[in-house]
Amino acid sequence: MQTPSNFHDVAWYNLGPTPGLPGNALLNGHVNWWTGSAVFTRLAELRPGDTVVVVRGDGTRATFKVTRRQVVAANARIASLFAPSRVATLTLITCTGAWDVRIQSDTHRLLVSAVLV
């Protein structure tokens, strides 16, 4: 899964479902940029019960309710993110933790999970 080149954009993992269809849709975005805030700057503020609205490329919307937040190592491989499901879910992903000069990335990832309402 690639990270968007524009800090205002969100990347969708297009080998998975479109947000709102059965399965887990993965969206990735920057938490910050050298110029300041980015698309997911406030992602860490989301809590279970909060609402997330995804506006798809065609302008339609899918509304989700946050169910979980977790922080994982930047190199973690979480098979459950890609598992088939009849339930439409969403995982929003951004960087968190300390900047590691060696890998040119933050040390962890924040994952915010939600279910279609």
C-alpha positions in Angstrom: 0.0 0.0 0.0 1.5 3.3 -1.0 1.3 6.6 0.7 -0.2 9.5 -1.3 2.3 12.0 -2.8 0.0 14.9 -1.9 -0.5 15.5 1.8 -4.1 16.6 1.2 -5.0 13.2 -0.4 -6.0 9.8 1.0 -4.8 6.6 -0.7 -7.2 3.7 -1.0 -5.8 0.1 -1.2 -7.5 -0.8 -4.5 -6.9 -4.6 -4.1 -9.5 -4.5 -1.4 -13.1 -3.4 -1.3 -14.4 0.1 -2.0 -15.5 1.8 1.2 -19.0 0.7 2.1 -18.8 -2.7 0.3 -18.4 -6.0 2.3 -14.8 -6.4 3.6 -12.3 -4.1 5.1 -11.5 -0.9 3.0 -8.1 0.4 3.8 -7.3 4.2 3.6 -3.9 5.7 4.2 -2.9 9.3 4.6 -0.2 11.6 6.0 -0.4 12.8 9.6 1.7 15.8 8.9 3.9 17.4 6.2 7.0 19.6 6.3 4.7 22.5 5.8 2.4 21.5 8.8 -0.9 19.7 8.9 -2.0 17.0 6.6 -5.2 15.1 5.8 -5.0 12.8 8.9 -3.5 15.3 11.3 -6.5 14.9 13.6 -7.0 11.2 13.2 -5.8 10.5 16.7 -8.7 12.5 18.1 -11.3 9.9 16.9 -12.8 7.7 19.6 -15.2 4.7 19.5 -18.7 5.9 18.6 -17.4 8.8 16.4 -18.7 9.1 12.9 -16.5 9.0 9.7 -17.9 9.9 6.3 -16.0 8.7 3.2 -16.7 10.6 0.0 -16.0 8.2 -2.8 -14.5 9.2 -6.2 -18.0 9.3 -7.7 -19.3 11.7 -5.0 -21.4 9.1 -3.1 -20.9 8.8 0.6 -20.5 5.9 3.1 -20.9 6.6 6.8 -19.0 4.5 9.4 -18.9 4.4 13.2 -15.5 4.1 14.9 -15.1 0.9 16.8 -11.5 0.7 17.7 -8.1 2.5 17.7 -4.7 0.7 17.9 -1.1 1.6 17.5 1.2 -1.0 15.8 4.9 -1.1 14.8 5.5 0.5 11.4 6.7 -2.8 10.1 3.8 -4.8 11.5 2.0 -7.2 9.1 -1.6 -7.6 10.2 -3.3 -10.4 8.2 -6.8 -9.6 9.7 -6.8 -6.3 7.8 -7.1 -8.3 4.5 -9.4 -11.1 5.7 -12.6 -11.6 3.8 -15.8 -10.5 5.6 -19.5 -10.0 4.8 -19.4 -6.8 7.0 -18.4 -3.5 5.5 -15.6 -2.1 7.6 -13.0 0.6 7.2 -9.5 1.1 8.5 -7.8 4.5 8.4 -4.0 4.4 8.7 -1.5 7.1 9.4 2.0 7.5 11.0 2.6 8.0 14.7 5.4 7.6 17.2 8.9 9.0 16.8 10.7 9.9 13.6 13.3 7.3 12.7 16.1 8.9 10.6 17.3 5.5 9.6 14.1 4.4 7.9 12.9 7.9 7.1 9.5 7.2 8.7 7.7 7.3 12.0 8.2 4.2 14.2 4.5 3.3 14.5 1.2 3.4 12.7 -2.2 4.5 14.1 -5.1 2.3 12.9 -8.7 3.5 13.4 -11.3 0.9 12.6 -15.0 1.5 11.8 -18.1 -0.3 10.7 -20.7 0.9 8.1 -23.8 2.3 9.7 
